[in-house]
Amino acid sequence: MWPKSNFLKFWIFILIGIKAPLTPKKLYREFNKTLLLVSKNPEMGIETELDSVRGIIVRDFILFYELRAEEIIVHTVWDTRQNPDDLKIK
């Protein structure tokens, strides 16, 4: 299971703000459910151009993650309503 991160909670709050129909708490739960599925089936995400980084769609977001030994590293949570040219996966 992936470690809960205050960093991820912070970015979920910033990304969806007040104007989105989902609350940050609900979206955080959806990300957790998705990561639980990924932990059971690590290759379910779409391969990216970067080695070992995959992406999985969660509502209007793509969660980019990497598998390492016994952990899932979340690199970026990308709001798909943005310009794709601005996407940077760290």
PDB file as gemmi writes it, atoms N, CA and C in Angstrom:
CRYST1    1.000    1.000    1.000  90.00  90.00  90.00 P 1                      
ATOM      1  N   MET A   1       0.842  -1.187   0.000  1.00  0.00           N  
ATOM      2  CA  MET A   1       0.000   0.000   0.000  1.00  0.00           C  
ATOM      3  C   MET A   1       0.879   1.239   0.000  1.00  0.00           C  
ATOM      4  N   TRP A   2       0.464   2.256  -0.678  1.00  0.00           N  
ATOM      5  CA  TRP A   2       1.256   3.478  -0.770  1.00  0.00           C  
ATOM      6  C   TRP A   2       1.082   4.313   0.492  1.00  0.00           C  
ATOM      7  N   PRO A   3       2.099   5.036   0.890  1.00  0.00           N  
ATOM      8  CA  PRO A   3       1.998   5.843   2.109  1.00  0.00           C  
ATOM      9  C   PRO A   3       1.122   7.067   1.883  1.00  0.00           C  
ATOM     10  N   LYS A   4       0.277   7.401   2.869  1.00  0.00           N  
ATOM     11  CA  LYS A   4      -0.548   8.604   2.772  1.00  0.00           C  
ATOM     12  C   LYS A   4       0.370   9.809   2.867  1.00  0.00           C  
ATOM     13  N   SER A   5       0.078  10.798   2.079  1.00  0.00           N  
ATOM     14  CA  SER A   5       0.979  11.937   2.004  1.00  0.00           C  
ATOM     15  C   SER A   5       0.224  13.241   2.181  1.00  0.00           C  
ATOM     16  N   ASN A   6       0.691  14.073   3.081  1.00  0.00           N  
ATOM     17  CA  ASN A   6       0.101  15.402   3.222  1.00  0.00           C  
ATOM     18  C   ASN A   6       0.325  16.209   1.956  1.00  0.00           C  
ATOM     19  N   PHE A   7       1.434  15.936   1.275  1.00  0.00           N  
ATOM     20  CA  PHE A   7       1.722  16.616   0.022  1.00  0.00           C  
ATOM     21  C   PHE A   7       0.622  16.350  -1.005  1.00  0.00           C  
ATOM     22  N   LEU A   8       0.217  15.078  -1.140  1.00  0.00           N  
ATOM     23  CA  LEU A   8      -0.831  14.728  -2.089  1.00  0.00           C  
ATOM     24  C   LEU A   8      -2.153  15.382  -1.693  1.00  0.00           C  
ATOM     25  N   LYS A   9      -2.487  15.358  -0.407  1.00  0.00           N  
ATOM     26  CA  LYS A   9      -3.716  16.003   0.068  1.00  0.00           C  
ATOM     27  C   LYS A   9      -3.704  17.487  -0.273  1.00  0.00           C  
ATOM     28  N   PHE A  10      -2.575  18.133  -0.064  1.00  0.00           N  
ATOM     29  CA  PHE A  10      -2.438  19.551  -0.355  1.00  0.00           C  
ATOM     30  C   PHE A  10      -2.707  19.833  -1.822  1.00  0.00           C  
ATOM     31  N   TRP A  11      -2.080  19.050  -2.724  1.00  0.00           N  
ATOM     32  CA  TRP A  11      -2.254  19.298  -4.151  1.00  0.00           C  
ATOM     33  C   TRP A  11      -3.660  18.987  -4.630  1.00  0.00           C  
ATOM     34  N   ILE A  12      -4.295  17.994  -4.050  1.00  0.00           N  
ATOM     35  CA  ILE A  12      -5.688  17.716  -4.418  1.00  0.00           C  
ATOM     36  C   ILE A  12      -6.546  18.922  -4.064  1.00  0.00           C  
ATOM     37  N   PHE A  13      -6.313  19.494  -2.895  1.00  0.00           N  
ATOM     38  CA  PHE A  13      -7.067  20.666  -2.473  1.00  0.00           C  
ATOM     39  C   PHE A  13      -6.818  21.833  -3.415  1.00  0.00           C  
ATOM     40  N   ILE A  14      -5.573  22.071  -3.762  1.00  0.00           N  
ATOM     41  CA  ILE A  14      -5.227  23.178  -4.657  1.00  0.00           C  
ATOM     42  C   ILE A  14      -5.811  22.969  -6.044  1.00  0.00           C  
ATOM     43  N   LEU A  15      -5.721  21.749  -6.574  1.00  0.00           N  
ATOM     44  CA  LEU A  15      -6.164  21.474  -7.940  1.00  0.00           C  
ATOM     45  C   LEU A  15      -7.656  21.658  -8.139  1.00  0.00           C  
ATOM     46  N   ILE A  16      -8.453  21.209  -7.184  1.00  0.00           N  
ATOM     47  CA  ILE A  16      -9.891  21.265  -7.445  1.00  0.00           C  
ATOM     48  C   ILE A  16     -10.570  22.458  -6.800  1.00  0.00           C  
ATOM     49  N   GLY A  17      -9.968  23.030  -5.779  1.00  0.00           N  
ATOM     50  CA  GLY A  17     -10.500  24.240  -5.174  1.00  0.00           C  
ATOM     51  C   GLY A  17     -11.969  24.152  -4.795  1.00  0.00           C  
ATOM     52  N   ILE A  18     -12.599  25.276  -4.696  1.00  0.00           N  
ATOM     53  CA  ILE A  18     -13.997  25.342  -4.253  1.00  0.00           C  
ATOM     54  C   ILE A  18     -14.958  25.147  -5.414  1.00  0.00           C  
ATOM     55  N   LYS A  19     -14.577  25.498  -6.625  1.00  0.00           N  
ATOM     56  CA  LYS A  19     -15.509  25.498  -7.749  1.00  0.00           C  
ATOM     57  C   LYS A  19     -15.816  24.114  -8.331  1.00  0.00           C  
ATOM     58  N   ALA A  20     -15.079  23.104  -7.958  1.00  0.00           N  
ATOM     59  CA  ALA A  20     -15.308  21.764  -8.507  1.00  0.00           C  
ATOM     60  C   ALA A  20     -16.428  21.059  -7.752  1.00  0.00           C  
ATOM     61  N   PRO A  21     -17.194  20.193  -8.437  1.00  0.00           N  
ATOM     62  CA  PRO A  21     -18.291  19.492  -7.777  1.00  0.00           C  
ATOM     63  C   PRO A  21     -17.827  18.480  -6.730  1.00  0.00           C  
ATOM     64  N   LEU A  22     -16.624  17.950  -6.870  1.00  0.00           N  
ATOM     65  CA  LEU A  22     -16.097  17.014  -5.890  1.00  0.00           C  
ATOM     66  C   LEU A  22     -15.353  17.770  -4.799  1.00  0.00           C  
ATOM     67  N   THR A  23     -15.514  17.327  -3.584  1.00  0.00           N  
ATOM     68  CA  THR A  23     -14.717  17.917  -2.515  1.00  0.00           C  
ATOM     69  C   THR A  23     -13.338  17.277  -2.527  1.00  0.00           C  
ATOM     70  N   PRO A  24     -12.351  17.944  -1.988  1.00  0.00           N  
ATOM     71  CA  PRO A  24     -11.017  17.341  -1.934  1.00  0.00           C  
ATOM     72  C   PRO A  24     -11.027  15.990  -1.215  1.00  0.00           C  
ATOM     73  N   LYS A  25     -11.843  15.860  -0.199  1.00  0.00           N  
ATOM     74  CA  LYS A  25     -11.899  14.612   0.559  1.00  0.00           C  
ATOM     75  C   LYS A  25     -12.401  13.458  -0.311  1.00  0.00           C  
ATOM     76  N   LYS A  26     -13.433  13.706  -1.119  1.00  0.00           N  
ATOM     77  CA  LYS A  26     -13.970  12.662  -2.002  1.00  0.00           C  
ATOM     78  C   LYS A  26     -12.961  12.280  -3.081  1.00  0.00           C  
ATOM     79  N   LEU A  27     -12.308  13.283  -3.643  1.00  0.00           N  
ATOM     80  CA  LEU A  27     -11.316  13.000  -4.677  1.00  0.00           C  
ATOM     81  C   LEU A  27     -10.136  12.244  -4.083  1.00  0.00           C  
ATOM     82  N   TYR A  28      -9.737  12.613  -2.877  1.00  0.00           N  
ATOM     83  CA  TYR A  28      -8.649  11.900  -2.195  1.00  0.00           C  
ATOM     84  C   TYR A  28      -9.025  10.429  -2.005  1.00  0.00           C  
ATOM     85  N   ARG A  29     -10.271  10.165  -1.641  1.00  0.00           N  
ATOM     86  CA  ARG A  29     -10.739   8.770  -1.503  1.00  0.00           C  
ATOM     87  C   ARG A  29     -10.670   8.039  -2.838  1.00  0.00           C  
ATOM     88  N   GLU A  30     -11.042   8.713  -3.917  1.00  0.00           N  
ATOM     89  CA  GLU A  30     -10.980   8.078  -5.232  1.00  0.00           C  
ATOM     90  C   GLU A  30      -9.545   7.749  -5.629  1.00  0.00           C  
ATOM     91  N   PHE A  31      -8.617   8.664  -5.330  1.00  0.00           N  
ATOM     92  CA  PHE A  31      -7.209   8.376  -5.591  1.00  0.00           C  
ATOM     93  C   PHE A  31      -6.745   7.186  -4.760  1.00  0.00           C  
ATOM     94  N   ASN A  32      -7.151   7.133  -3.505  1.00  0.00           N  
ATOM     95  CA  ASN A  32      -6.777   5.998  -2.649  1.00  0.00           C  
ATOM     96  C   ASN A  32      -7.312   4.679  -3.206  1.00  0.00           C  
ATOM     97  N   LYS A  33      -8.570   4.676  -3.640  1.00  0.00           N  
ATOM     98  CA  LYS A  33      -9.157   3.457  -4.217  1.00  0.00           C  
ATOM     99  C   LYS A  33      -8.394   3.039  -5.468  1.00  0.00           C  
ATOM    100  N   THR A  34      -8.066   4.005  -6.300  1.00  0.00           N  
ATOM    101  CA  THR A  34      -7.332   3.717  -7.529  1.00  0.00           C  
ATOM    102  C   THR A  34      -5.948   3.153  -7.205  1.00  0.00           C  
ATOM    103  N   LEU A  35      -5.272   3.748  -6.231  1.00  0.00           N  
ATOM    104  CA  LEU A  35      -3.941   3.261  -5.863  1.00  0.00           C  
ATOM    105  C   LEU A  35      -4.005   1.881  -5.229  1.00  0.00           C  
ATOM    106  N   LEU A  36      -5.089   1.580  -4.553  1.00  0.00           N  
ATOM    107  CA  LEU A  36      -5.262   0.230  -4.017  1.00  0.00           C  
ATOM    108  C   LEU A  36      -5.392  -0.770  -5.165  1.00  0.00           C  
ATOM    109  N   LEU A  37      -6.158  -0.405  -6.192  1.00  0.00           N  
ATOM    110  CA  LEU A  37      -6.274  -1.266  -7.379  1.00  0.00           C  
ATOM    111  C   LEU A  37      -4.924  -1.426  -8.067  1.00  0.00           C  
ATOM    112  N   VAL A  38      -4.179  -0.334  -8.167  1.00  0.00           N  
ATOM    113  CA  VAL A  38      -2.852  -0.385  -8.787  1.00  0.00           C  
ATOM    114  C   VAL A  38      -1.929  -1.294  -7.980  1.00  0.00           C  
ATOM    115  N   SER A  39      -2.035  -1.245  -6.651  1.00  0.00           N  
ATOM    116  CA  SER A  39      -1.170  -2.096  -5.832  1.00  0.00           C  
ATOM    117  C   SER A  39      -1.458  -3.578  -6.062  1.00  0.00           C  
ATOM    118  N   LYS A  40      -2.694  -3.898  -6.453  1.00  0.00           N  
ATOM    119  CA  LYS A  40      -3.052  -5.291  -6.730  1.00  0.00           C  
ATOM    120  C   LYS A  40      -2.752  -5.685  -8.171  1.00  0.00           C  
ATOM    121  N   ASN A  41      -2.764  -4.711  -9.072  1.00  0.00           N  
ATOM    122  CA  ASN A  41      -2.490  -4.958 -10.484  1.00  0.00           C  
ATOM    123  C   ASN A  41      -1.619  -3.812 -11.008  1.00  0.00           C  
ATOM    124  N   PRO A  42      -0.329  -3.827 -10.714  1.00  0.00           N  
ATOM    125  CA  PRO A  42       0.567  -2.708 -10.977  1.00  0.00           C  
ATOM    126  C   PRO A  42       0.645  -2.233 -12.426  1.00  0.00           C  
ATOM    127  N   GLU A  43       0.370  -3.102 -13.363  1.00  0.00           N  
ATOM    128  CA  GLU A  43       0.518  -2.706 -14.763  1.00  0.00           C  
ATOM    129  C   GLU A  43      -0.797  -2.256 -15.398  1.00  0.00           C  
ATOM    130  N   MET A  44      -1.773  -1.915 -14.596  1.00  0.00           N  
ATOM    131  CA  MET A  44      -3.067  -1.520 -15.150  1.00  0.00           C  
ATOM    132  C   MET A  44      -3.043  -0.123 -15.770  1.00  0.00           C  
ATOM    133  N   GLY A  45      -2.087   0.710 -15.390  1.00  0.00           N  
ATOM    134  CA  GLY A  45      -1.991   2.046 -15.956  1.00  0.00           C  
ATOM    135  C   GLY A  45      -1.424   2.027 -17.369  1.00  0.00           C  
ATOM    136  N   ILE A  46      -1.593   3.135 -18.053  1.00  0.00           N  
ATOM    137  CA  ILE A  46      -1.100   3.286 -19.419  1.00  0.00           C  
ATOM    138  C   ILE A  46       0.395   3.612 -19.374  1.00  0.00           C  
ATOM    139  N   GLU A  47       1.182   2.944 -20.202  1.00  0.00           N  
ATOM    140  CA  GLU A  47       2.614   3.235 -20.276  1.00  0.00           C  
ATOM    141  C   GLU A  47       2.828   4.644 -20.805  1.00  0.00           C  
ATOM    142  N   THR A  48       3.869   5.296 -20.300  1.00  0.00           N  
ATOM    143  CA  THR A  48       4.232   6.632 -20.779  1.00  0.00           C  
ATOM    144  C   THR A  48       5.567   6.545 -21.514  1.00  0.00           C  
ATOM    145  N   GLU A  49       6.028   7.693 -21.972  1.00  0.00           N  
ATOM    146  CA  GLU A  49       7.323   7.739 -22.660  1.00  0.00           C  
ATOM    147  C   GLU A  49       8.478   7.506 -21.688  1.00  0.00           C  
ATOM    148  N   LEU A  50       8.231   7.706 -20.404  1.00  0.00           N  
ATOM    149  CA  LEU A  50       9.273   7.520 -19.394  1.00  0.00           C  
ATOM    150  C   LEU A  50       9.289   6.072 -18.927  1.00  0.00           C  
ATOM    151  N   ASP A  51      10.474   5.515 -18.813  1.00  0.00           N  
ATOM    152  CA  ASP A  51      10.597   4.139 -18.336  1.00  0.00           C  
ATOM    153  C   ASP A  51       9.978   4.000 -16.953  1.00  0.00           C  
ATOM    154  N   SER A  52       9.199   2.981 -16.778  1.00  0.00           N  
ATOM    155  CA  SER A  52       8.572   2.572 -15.511  1.00  0.00           C  
ATOM    156  C   SER A  52       7.521   3.537 -14.964  1.00  0.00           C  
ATOM    157  N   VAL A  53       7.197   4.613 -15.678  1.00  0.00           N  
ATOM    158  CA  VAL A  53       6.132   5.523 -15.231  1.00  0.00           C  
ATOM    159  C   VAL A  53       4.873   5.210 -16.028  1.00  0.00           C  
ATOM    160  N   ARG A  54       3.777   5.061 -15.307  1.00  0.00           N  
ATOM    161  CA  ARG A  54       2.484   4.778 -15.925  1.00  0.00           C  
ATOM    162  C   ARG A  54       1.482   5.837 -15.502  1.00  0.00           C  
ATOM    163  N   GLY A  55       0.396   5.941 -16.231  1.00  0.00           N  
ATOM    164  CA  GLY A  55      -0.656   6.891 -15.903  1.00  0.00           C  
ATOM    165  C   GLY A  55      -1.998   6.197 -15.845  1.00  0.00           C  
ATOM    166  N   ILE A  56      -2.834   6.635 -14.915  1.00  0.00           N  
ATOM    167  CA  ILE A  56      -4.173   6.074 -14.798  1.00  0.00           C  
ATOM    168  C   ILE A  56      -5.161   7.221 -14.601  1.00  0.00           C  
ATOM    169  N   ILE A  57      -6.288   7.139 -15.292  1.00  0.00           N  
ATOM    170  CA  ILE A  57      -7.286   8.206 -15.264  1.00  0.00           C  
ATOM    171  C   ILE A  57      -8.180   8.051 -14.038  1.00  0.00           C  
ATOM    172  N   VAL A  58      -8.349   9.174 -13.332  1.00  0.00           N  
ATOM    173  CA  VAL A  58      -9.265   9.257 -12.190  1.00  0.00           C  
ATOM    174  C   VAL A  58     -10.075  10.534 -12.397  1.00  0.00           C  
ATOM    175  N   ARG A  59     -11.296  10.376 -12.866  1.00  0.00           N  
ATOM    176  CA  ARG A  59     -12.172  11.503 -13.227  1.00  0.00           C  
ATOM    177  C   ARG A  59     -11.484  12.417 -14.241  1.00  0.00           C  
ATOM    178  N   ASP A  60     -11.268  13.705 -13.878  1.00  0.00           N  
ATOM    179  CA  ASP A  60     -10.628  14.657 -14.797  1.00  0.00           C  
ATOM    180  C   ASP A  60      -9.115  14.725 -14.612  1.00  0.00           C  
ATOM    181  N   PHE A  61      -8.548  13.731 -13.962  1.00  0.00           N  
ATOM    182  CA  PHE A  61      -7.132  13.753 -13.633  1.00  0.00           C  
ATOM    183  C   PHE A  61      -6.436  12.502 -14.158  1.00  0.00           C  
ATOM    184  N   ILE A  62      -5.145  12.624 -14.390  1.00  0.00           N  
ATOM    185  CA  ILE A  62      -4.307  11.456 -14.663  1.00  0.00           C  
ATOM    186  C   ILE A  62      -3.292  11.394 -13.526  1.00  0.00           C  
ATOM    187  N   LEU A  63      -3.237  10.256 -12.901  1.00  0.00           N  
ATOM    188  CA  LEU A  63      -2.312  10.025 -11.811  1.00  0.00           C  
ATOM    189  C   LEU A  63      -1.109   9.289 -12.402  1.00  0.00           C  
ATOM    190  N   PHE A  64       0.045   9.940 -12.428  1.00  0.00           N  
ATOM    191  CA  PHE A  64       1.255   9.326 -12.961  1.00  0.00           C  
ATOM    192  C   PHE A  64       2.027   8.696 -11.812  1.00  0.00           C  
ATOM    193  N   TYR A  65       2.325   7.413 -11.954  1.00  0.00           N  
ATOM    194  CA  TYR A  65       2.975   6.690 -10.865  1.00  0.00           C  
ATOM    195  C   TYR A  65       4.081   5.798 -11.395  1.00  0.00           C  
ATOM    196  N   GLU A  66       4.935   5.400 -10.467  1.00  0.00           N  
ATOM    197  CA  GLU A  66       6.034   4.491 -10.785  1.00  0.00           C  
ATOM    198  C   GLU A  66       6.064   3.402  -9.719  1.00  0.00           C  
ATOM    199  N   LEU A  67       6.362   2.200 -10.146  1.00  0.00           N  
ATOM    200  CA  LEU A  67       6.460   1.073  -9.219  1.00  0.00           C  
ATOM    201  C   LEU A  67       7.918   0.861  -8.867  1.00  0.00           C  
ATOM    202  N   ARG A  68       8.178   0.761  -7.573  1.00  0.00           N  
ATOM    203  CA  ARG A  68       9.530   0.464  -7.092  1.00  0.00           C  
ATOM    204  C   ARG A  68       9.414  -0.561  -5.978  1.00  0.00           C  
ATOM    205  N   ALA A  69      10.033  -1.676  -6.169  1.00  0.00           N  
ATOM    206  CA  ALA A  69      10.046  -2.754  -5.170  1.00  0.00           C  
ATOM    207  C   ALA A  69       8.671  -2.924  -4.531  1.00  0.00           C  
ATOM    208  N   GLU A  70       8.490  -2.422  -3.331  1.00  0.00           N  
ATOM    209  CA  GLU A  70       7.245  -2.627  -2.586  1.00  0.00           C  
ATOM    210  C   GLU A  70       6.447  -1.344  -2.413  1.00  0.00           C  
ATOM    211  N   GLU A  71       6.695  -0.336  -3.249  1.00  0.00           N  
ATOM    212  CA  GLU A  71       5.976   0.922  -3.086  1.00  0.00           C  
ATOM    213  C   GLU A  71       5.545   1.502  -4.421  1.00  0.00           C  
ATOM    214  N   ILE A  72       4.563   2.377  -4.355  1.00  0.00           N  
ATOM    215  CA  ILE A  72       4.077   3.105  -5.523  1.00  0.00           C  
ATOM    216  C   ILE A  72       4.448   4.564  -5.304  1.00  0.00           C  
ATOM    217  N   ILE A  73       5.210   5.121  -6.238  1.00  0.00           N  
ATOM    218  CA  ILE A  73       5.619   6.518  -6.149  1.00  0.00           C  
ATOM    219  C   ILE A  73       4.698   7.331  -7.054  1.00  0.00           C  
ATOM    220  N   VAL A  74       3.961   8.283  -6.497  1.00  0.00           N  
ATOM    221  CA  VAL A  74       3.108   9.162  -7.293  1.00  0.00           C  
ATOM    222  C   VAL A  74       3.958  10.365  -7.691  1.00  0.00           C  
ATOM    223  N   HIS A  75       4.150  10.530  -9.014  1.00  0.00           N  
ATOM    224  CA  HIS A  75       4.984  11.625  -9.505  1.00  0.00           C  
ATOM    225  C   HIS A  75       4.178  12.896  -9.722  1.00  0.00           C  
ATOM    226  N   THR A  76       3.023  12.759 -10.334  1.00  0.00           N  
ATOM    227  CA  THR A  76       2.214  13.925 -10.680  1.00  0.00           C  
ATOM    228  C   THR A  76       0.746  13.548 -10.712  1.00  0.00           C  
ATOM    229  N   VAL A  77      -0.087  14.470 -10.250  1.00  0.00           N  
ATOM    230  CA  VAL A  77      -1.534  14.358 -10.446  1.00  0.00           C  
ATOM    231  C   VAL A  77      -1.871  15.485 -11.407  1.00  0.00           C  
ATOM    232  N   TRP A  78      -2.258  15.120 -12.618  1.00  0.00           N  
ATOM    233  CA  TRP A  78      -2.437  16.091 -13.702  1.00  0.00           C  
ATOM    234  C   TRP A  78      -3.913  16.317 -13.975  1.00  0.00           C  
ATOM    235  N   ASP A  79      -4.337  17.584 -13.945  1.00  0.00           N  
ATOM    236  CA  ASP A  79      -5.694  17.966 -14.300  1.00  0.00           C  
ATOM    237  C   ASP A  79      -5.761  18.005 -15.830  1.00  0.00           C  
ATOM    238  N   THR A  80      -6.544  17.122 -16.426  1.00  0.00           N  
ATOM    239  CA  THR A  80      -6.580  17.003 -17.886  1.00  0.00           C  
ATOM    240  C   THR A  80      -7.239  18.190 -18.578  1.00  0.00           C  
ATOM    241  N   ARG A  81      -7.793  19.112 -17.804  1.00  0.00           N  
ATOM    242  CA  ARG A  81      -8.404  20.303 -18.394  1.00  0.00           C  
ATOM    243  C   ARG A  81      -7.360  21.379 -18.679  1.00  0.00           C  
ATOM    244  N   GLN A  82      -6.104  21.089 -18.384  1.00  0.00           N  
ATOM    245  CA  GLN A  82      -5.013  22.026 -18.641  1.00  0.00           C  
ATOM    246  C   GLN A  82      -4.401  21.765 -20.013  1.00  0.00           C  
ATOM    247  N   ASN A  83      -3.550  22.685 -20.424  1.00  0.00           N  
ATOM    248  CA  ASN A  83      -2.827  22.543 -21.687  1.00  0.00           C  
ATOM    249  C   ASN A  83      -1.835  21.385 -21.556  1.00  0.00           C  
ATOM    250  N   PRO A  84      -1.934  20.350 -22.392  1.00  0.00           N  
ATOM    251  CA  PRO A  84      -1.030  19.204 -22.281  1.00  0.00           C  
ATOM    252  C   PRO A  84       0.440  19.544 -22.510  1.00  0.00           C  
ATOM    253  N   ASP A  85       0.702  20.662 -23.178  1.00  0.00           N  
ATOM    254  CA  ASP A  85       2.098  21.064 -23.392  1.00  0.00           C  
ATOM    255  C   ASP A  85       2.776  21.470 -22.087  1.00  0.00           C  
ATOM    256  N   ASP A  86       1.977  21.781 -21.064  1.00  0.00           N  
ATOM    257  CA  ASP A  86       2.532  22.194 -19.766  1.00  0.00           C  
ATOM    258  C   ASP A  86       2.834  21.015 -18.840  1.00  0.00           C  
ATOM    259  N   LEU A  87       2.494  19.811 -19.253  1.00  0.00           N  
ATOM    260  CA  LEU A  87       2.686  18.635 -18.403  1.00  0.00           C  
ATOM    261  C   LEU A  87       4.162  18.324 -18.218  1.00  0.00           C  
ATOM    262  N   LYS A  88       4.551  18.189 -16.957  1.00  0.00           N  
ATOM    263  CA  LYS A  88       5.916  17.777 -16.616  1.00  0.00           C  
ATOM    264  C   LYS A  88       5.810  16.705 -15.539  1.00  0.00           C  
ATOM    265  N   ILE A  89       6.379  15.555 -15.816  1.00  0.00           N  
ATOM    266  CA  ILE A  89       6.374  14.455 -14.855  1.00  0.00           C  
ATOM    267  C   ILE A  89       7.736  14.435 -14.181  1.00  0.00           C  
ATOM    268  N   LYS A  90       7.741  14.547 -12.869  1.00  0.00           N  
ATOM    269  CA  LYS A  90       9.011  14.596 -12.119  1.00  0.00           C  
ATOM    270  C   LYS A  90       9.328  13.255 -11.523  1.00  0.00           C  
TER     271      LYS A  90                                                      
END                                                                             
